């Protein structure tokens, strides 16, 4: 319960801040610094990709319902407060991401002491991103967002989630010894 509350507050506040900064489409931070015919990278896209790691991490640690609630509830509240425009398909897609990412806890049993479970959690989270953003893209018929959201978030998940799980595991093991 505490993980849901703290995770929702942190994710909601950060999402609200990013929404306020980047909802101005004339912001230079929204301009892509790398662009191809199918995808582009911008500062705002990278920051959102890093922000999405929080519900993925919390889902991997505390389970599917925590991932779902943190992503769905705090995302909806922060978007509503910042007047960010999002349709039902975005929230359904992010709910899928949070829930599927939480299934990593069931698969790994929360044991992230060795590399294989950490990478298993990362791959489950990447699968969650593909399913959730894929659902959003199918429902809204815009594949542009699928590539722009999935690629940078999958890369950051593959690199940073195992590191976060390693440090979390060390922190938990130290706190148990005290």
C-alpha positions as CSV (number, residue, x, y, z in Angstrom):
1,X,0.0,0.0,0.0
2,X,2.8,2.4,0.8
3,X,4.5,1.5,-2.5
4,X,1.3,2.5,-4.4
5,X,1.0,5.7,-2.5
6,X,4.6,6.8,-2.7
7,X,5.0,5.6,-6.3
8,X,1.8,7.4,-7.4
9,X,2.8,10.6,-5.8
10,X,6.4,10.6,-7.2
11,X,5.2,9.5,-10.7
12,X,2.3,11.9,-10.6
13,X,4.4,14.9,-9.6
14,X,7.1,14.2,-12.2
15,X,4.5,13.5,-14.9
16,X,2.7,16.7,-14.1
17,X,6.0,18.7,-14.3
18,X,6.9,17.2,-17.6
19,X,3.4,17.8,-18.9
20,X,3.6,21.5,-18.0
21,X,7.0,21.9,-19.6
22,X,6.4,19.9,-22.8
23,X,2.7,20.6,-23.5
24,X,3.9,23.8,-25.2
25,X,4.6,22.3,-28.6
26,X,6.7,25.3,-29.6
27,X,9.2,24.4,-26.9
28,X,12.7,23.8,-28.3
29,X,12.9,20.7,-26.1
30,X,10.2,19.1,-28.3
31,X,12.3,19.5,-31.4
32,X,13.9,16.3,-32.5
33,X,17.7,16.1,-32.4
34,X,17.7,12.8,-34.3
35,X,15.1,12.0,-36.9
36,X,14.4,9.3,-39.4
37,X,11.5,8.6,-41.6
38,X,9.9,6.3,-38.9
39,X,11.0,7.7,-35.6
40,X,12.6,10.7,-33.9
41,X,14.3,11.5,-30.6
42,X,13.8,14.6,-28.6
43,X,14.7,15.7,-25.0
44,X,11.0,15.4,-24.0
45,X,10.8,11.9,-25.4
46,X,13.9,10.8,-23.5
47,X,12.7,12.3,-20.3
48,X,9.3,10.5,-20.6
49,X,11.1,7.3,-21.4
50,X,13.1,7.6,-18.1
51,X,9.9,8.5,-16.2
52,X,8.2,5.4,-17.5
53,X,10.9,3.4,-15.7
54,X,9.4,4.2,-12.3
55,X,6.1,2.2,-12.8
56,X,8.0,-0.5,-14.5
57,X,10.4,-0.8,-11.6
58,X,7.7,-0.6,-9.0
59,X,5.7,-3.2,-10.8
60,X,8.7,-5.5,-11.0
61,X,9.3,-5.1,-7.3
62,X,5.7,-5.1,-5.8
63,X,3.6,-6.8,-8.4
64,X,1.1,-6.2,-11.2
65,X,-1.5,-4.2,-9.3
66,X,1.1,-1.7,-8.1
67,X,2.3,-1.1,-11.6
68,X,-1.2,-0.7,-12.9
69,X,-2.4,1.7,-10.3
70,X,0.8,3.8,-10.3
71,X,0.7,4.1,-14.1
72,X,-3.0,4.5,-14.5
73,X,-4.2,6.5,-11.6
74,X,-1.3,8.9,-11.1
75,X,-0.9,9.3,-14.9
76,X,-4.6,10.2,-15.2
77,X,-4.7,12.6,-12.3
78,X,-1.5,14.4,-13.4
79,X,-2.6,14.6,-17.0
80,X,-6.0,16.0,-15.9
81,X,-4.4,18.6,-13.6
82,X,-1.9,19.7,-16.3
83,X,-4.7,19.6,-19.0
84,X,-2.7,17.3,-21.1
85,X,-4.9,15.7,-23.8
86,X,-5.0,11.9,-23.8
87,X,-7.8,9.6,-24.8
88,X,-9.0,6.4,-23.2
89,X,-6.7,4.3,-25.4
90,X,-3.6,5.9,-23.9
91,X,-4.7,5.1,-20.3
92,X,-5.7,1.6,-21.3
93,X,-2.3,1.1,-22.9
94,X,-0.4,2.4,-19.9
95,X,-2.6,0.2,-17.6
96,X,-1.6,-2.8,-19.7
97,X,2.1,-1.8,-19.4
98,X,2.0,-1.4,-15.6
99,X,0.1,-4.7,-15.1
100,X,2.2,-6.8,-17.5
101,X,5.4,-5.3,-16.0
102,X,4.3,-6.4,-12.6
103,X,4.1,-10.0,-13.8
104,X,7.9,-10.0,-13.6
105,X,7.5,-10.3,-9.9
106,X,5.5,-13.5,-10.3
107,X,8.0,-15.0,-12.8
108,X,11.1,-14.1,-10.8
109,X,9.5,-14.4,-7.4
110,X,11.1,-11.1,-6.5
111,X,14.6,-12.6,-6.3
112,X,16.9,-10.2,-8.1
113,X,20.1,-11.4,-6.6
114,X,21.6,-12.7,-9.9
115,X,21.6,-11.5,-13.5
116,X,19.1,-13.8,-15.1
117,X,16.1,-12.7,-13.0
118,X,17.0,-9.0,-13.5
119,X,17.2,-9.5,-17.3
120,X,14.0,-11.6,-17.2
121,X,12.3,-8.6,-15.5
122,X,13.7,-6.3,-18.2
123,X,12.4,-8.5,-21.0
124,X,9.0,-8.8,-19.4
125,X,8.9,-5.0,-19.1
126,X,9.9,-4.6,-22.8
127,X,7.1,-7.0,-23.7
128,X,4.8,-4.9,-21.6
129,X,5.8,-1.8,-23.5
130,X,5.3,-3.5,-26.9
131,X,1.8,-4.7,-25.8
132,X,0.7,-1.5,-24.2
133,X,2.0,0.9,-26.8
134,X,0.9,-1.5,-29.5
135,X,-2.7,-1.4,-28.0
136,X,-2.6,2.4,-28.0
137,X,-1.3,2.5,-31.5
138,X,-3.9,0.0,-32.8
139,X,-6.8,1.8,-31.0
140,X,-5.7,5.2,-32.2
141,X,-4.4,4.1,-35.6
142,X,-1.1,6.0,-35.1
143,X,2.0,3.8,-35.4
144,X,4.2,6.9,-35.2
145,X,3.7,7.0,-31.4
146,X,4.4,3.3,-31.1
147,X,7.9,3.7,-32.5
148,X,8.6,7.0,-30.7
149,X,7.5,5.6,-27.3
150,X,8.6,2.0,-27.5
151,X,12.1,2.3,-28.9
152,X,13.7,4.8,-26.4
153,X,11.8,3.3,-23.5
154,X,12.8,-0.2,-24.4
155,X,16.5,0.8,-24.7
156,X,16.4,2.6,-21.3
157,X,14.6,-0.3,-19.7
158,X,17.1,-2.8,-21.0
159,X,20.0,-0.7,-19.7
160,X,18.7,0.9,-16.5
161,X,16.1,-1.5,-15.0
162,X,18.7,-4.2,-14.2
163,X,20.8,-1.5,-12.6
164,X,17.9,-0.3,-10.5
165,X,17.0,-3.8,-9.5
166,X,20.6,-4.5,-8.5
167,X,20.8,-1.4,-6.2
168,X,17.4,-2.1,-4.8
169,X,18.4,-5.7,-4.0
170,X,21.6,-4.4,-2.3
171,X,19.6,-1.9,-0.3
172,X,17.1,-4.5,0.9
173,X,19.8,-7.0,1.8
174,X,21.7,-4.3,3.8
175,X,18.5,-3.2,5.6
176,X,17.8,-6.8,6.6
177,X,21.2,-7.2,8.2
178,X,20.7,-4.1,10.3
